């Protein structure tokens, strides 16, 4: 039990900005850290659900609701995944070979394309959250967990681009075979639980799977494997795709009902 709690503390210490007890970053705690990664999504989903409920109780305008839902995941994670998203966008925009793209990922400076993509990301996220007709708390709770389960699964299952970096550190410390099975079952369960949430839930599950397959292809072709930066790119992309899918499904649902 102590080891499991240590793995949870290590996961929150690495993947969130929340204050948690500090534990040694040794093999004992890192072995199951990725398995605890979806719990961070549980906290984010709960915080967003609470914010949406508060906005409804106070009759706050949709623009404030959207701003809070856009910013809460960033505030809770400290932007750790956005850093990888920005670096990956810079590397992809170079249209160079895998080796050169790996070099760009290592560059600590923010490139012009990364800044442009970040602006586009926040604008799209804010617009979609604001335009979302109905916030389904349980569905988004599952979605924030699903993106992290799939991210951890990729590190346990996909080829790594290099033998250094955070992704390699996590993969080397973990029992990859058992972790792969655990996260695959968890991801499948989360996706299945999304489907009864109506058309929007089914669309979110499909969007997550689509982002996962796109991630696998992109990482292999463009980078020769995954890395910590690409993991951040996937998580942010998957969550934006799921949000867009939910928004589109809720707007299309009345028209589909009329047709049926």
N, C-alpha and C positions, 0 to 999 in steps of 0.2 A: 504493500500500500504506500509506503514511504517513497519507494522508487517511482510509482505512478504519479504521485503528487509532485514529485520533483520534475518529472517529465512535463506535467502540465505547467508548472512554474517556469520551466525553461522555454516552453512554447510561447507563453504570454510575454516572457522577457524578450524573446527574439522577435516575435511578430506583432507586438502591440506596444503602445506607449503607456500602458496601465502599470501602476506600481504593484509589484509582486515580490514576494520573498526571493532573494537571490540564492541560486543553487549552483554548485560547481558544474562547469561545462565538461563533464566527463562522459565516458561511454555509457555508464549506467543510466544517466538521465537523458542523453541524446538518443539512446536506442529506440525509445518510443515517443520522442518529441513530435515527430510528424503525425503520429496517430492522435496526438492531443491538439494538433493544429485546428481542426474544425471547431473546437470549443471557442476559439477566438471569434469565429463567425457567429456562434451562438450569442455571444455578448454583443456583437455589432447588431445582429438582427433584433435582439431585445431592446437595445438602446433606440434603434430606429422606430420600432413599434411603439415604444413609450413616447417618443417625440411626436409621432403622428397622432397618438391618442391625446396628448396634451394640446396639440394644435386644434384638434376637433373640439375639445372641451372649452377652449378659450376663444373659439371661432376666429382663429388667426387666418390671414389670407394665404392662398395657395403658394404664393411666391416665398413666404417665410417657411412654409412646410417644405417646399422643394429645396430651399437653401440648406435647411437643417439636415435633410436626408442625403443631400449631396456631400456635405462636409463631415457628418458624424463618422463615417467609415475612415476618413482620412485622419481625423483627430484621434480616434481610438487606436489606429495602427501606427500613427506617427508618420505616415507617408512612406513606409518601408517598401511597399510594393510599387508605388508610383515611381520610385527611383529606378527600379529595374525596367518599368514600362518606358520611361523616358530614354534610358540607355539603349534599349532594344529598338525603339523607334528611330533613334539616330543611326544605329547600325543598319537597319533595314533600308533607310533612305539613301544610304551610300551606294547601293546597288553593286557592292564589291563582292569578292569571293568570301567563303566562310572564314578563312584565316584572318583577312583584313577586318571582317565584321567582329571577330573575337577581340581584336586589338581595340576596336572602337568601344566595345563593352567595357574594357578596362580603363578607358579614359575618364577621369573624374569630372571633366568639364561638361557643362550642359551645352549641347549644340543647338543650332537654330531650328533644325527639324524637330528636336525633342521639345523645345519650347512651344512650337506651333502645335504639335500633337497634344501636348498637355492642355493648352488653351482650348483646343477642339474637344478634348475629353471632358473637361469640366463644363463647357458650354452644353454639350450633349447630355451629360448626366443631370445638370440642373434643369434643362428644358424637359427631359423625360420625367424626372421626379415631379416637377411642377404640373405637367400635363397629365400625369397618371390619374385616371378617373377614380380609382378605388385602391386604397392601400390594403393588401391582404397580408396581415401580420404573420400568420403561420407560413405562408408561401415564401415570403422574403427571409424569414428565419431559416427555413430549409435551404434557400438559395445561397445565403452567405456561408452556410456550413458546406454545401455541395461544392462550391468553387474551391474551398480549401481542401476538401477531401480529394478532389481531382488533382489539385496542385501537388499534394503529397504523393498521390498515386503515380504521377508522372515521374517524380524524382526516384521513386522505388522501382519503376518499370521501364522508363525510357533510357536510351543510351546517353551518357554524359559527354559533353563536348570536350572537357579537359579533366585532368586529374588534380585540379586545384579549385579553390573557390568554395562558397558556402554549400552549393548543391552537392559537390563531391564530399564535403565534410559530413553533411547529413546522411548521404547515401552510405558512406563508409562506416559510420557509427551504427546504422540501423541494421536490423535483421531484414534484409530487403525482401526475401521470399515471404516471410510471415506478414511483414508490413504491407506488401503488395496485395496479399489476399484480404487482409483486414480492411484496407482502404477501398479496395474494389467492391467488397460487400457493402461497406458503409455508403459509398457513392451510389451504388445501385439502389439501396434502400431509400436514400434521400430522394433520388429521382423518382422512384415509385410513389413515395409519399406526396410528391408534388402533383402527380397526375390527377388525384381526386379533387384538387383545388380548382377544377374547371379548365376551360380552354387556356386561360392564362398560365395555370400551373403546368399543363402539358407543354405549352410553348416554351416555358422557362427551362424545363427539363431537356427539351430538344435543342434549345439554344446552347445550354451548357455542354451537351454532347458534341454539338457542331464545333464549338470553340475548342474543345479538347482534341478532336480529330485534326482541326486546322493547326493547332499548336504542335502536335506530333509531326505533321508534315513540314511545317515551317522550320521547326528546330532541326530536323534531320537534313533538309535540303539547303537551308540558308546558313546554318551554323555548325552542322556536323554533330549535333546533339544539344541537350538542354544545359542550362546553367541557372544560377540564382537569379540573374537579371531576366532571363526568359520566363522563369517561374512567376516573377512579378508581372511581366507583360501578360501572361496567360490569365492570372487571377483578375486583373483589372479589366481585361477584354471580356472574360466570361461573365463578370458581373454586369458590365454594360450591355452585353448581348441579352442577358436574361431580363434586364430591366426594359430594354427595347421590345423584347418579345412579349412581356407582360402588358406593356402599354398598347402595343399593336393589337393584341388579342382582346383586350377589354374594349377597344374602339370597334373592332370588327364583330364582336359577339352579337350585338343587336341585329346587324345585317344578316349574319349567318342564321339567326333564329327565324328571321322573316323568310329566308329562302327555304328553310326546312319546315 
